[in-house]
Amino acid sequence: MGLGLALCGLFLGPIFPNSSSWIARKTPGFPLATTVLMISIMAGAFIFPPILGFILEISGTDGFLLALATLLGLSAIFFSYSYKNWRS
């Protein structure tokens, strides 16, 4: 269980700084893009902790790990899609 949480943290950790710098490089004439990214990150930090806490309460650490891995997968999919379609 601990290994699964450590792996999720290891792979989730680099997504934020890389996406932040990547958005800034890809949209030099549109400074609002990084603002939208920051607002989205803040909204996610506001919305997901209570949801994950509820899942942890209901199903324990196994359900929490599954939910966290699902969020990791969704983040990786959206980042990969954006990176592939915004390449120049």
Order of alpha helices (4+ residues) and beta strands (2+ residues): alpha-alpha-alpha
